[in-house]
Amino acid sequence: MNRRGFILLEVLLGMFLLGIISVTFLPIINSAQNNLYLLETKNDMKYFAETVLERIKAFEFDSENDEYILDMRLKILMERFCRETTAEVELPIFDREEYKYLIKINKINQNENLWKIRVNITSKENSERIKDVVLEAYVPKPKKK
């Protein structure tokens, strides 16, 4: 007898095995994809915090740059930091949907020429698995000319 195809039992057995494999691996793939998304969000938050710190470090009063941190001009922020011994700023000032993160910037005078800056980034997504990113740095006080 010459067989030229599969019998129904072989096809059903193959589909059954494929179904078991799919049911086993789909949750693993979904979990991996979710973890990848959380990692991407966390890295984006770290990059954003580093950017805020670097803008504060590189600020010069005599510069003509019109830089912003979210919806606040950097020059206004730095003038406030120069006036006050300790300051805390929460951004964005206005609750806008276009921003993905909330920022708290704390400034403490260490001495007359040195500030301690703390940047806290919080994701607007209230996921329990996305923790806040906190960066601290000592920054020389910018000089007004």
Secondary structure, 3 states (H helix, E strand, C coil): CCCCCCCHHHHHHHHHHHHHHHHHHHHHHHHHHHHHHHHHHHHHHHHHHHHHHHHHHCCCCCCCCCCEECCEEHHHHHHHHHHCCEEEEEECCCCCCCCCEEEEEEEEEEECCEEEEEEEEEECCCCCCCCCEEEEEEEECCCCC
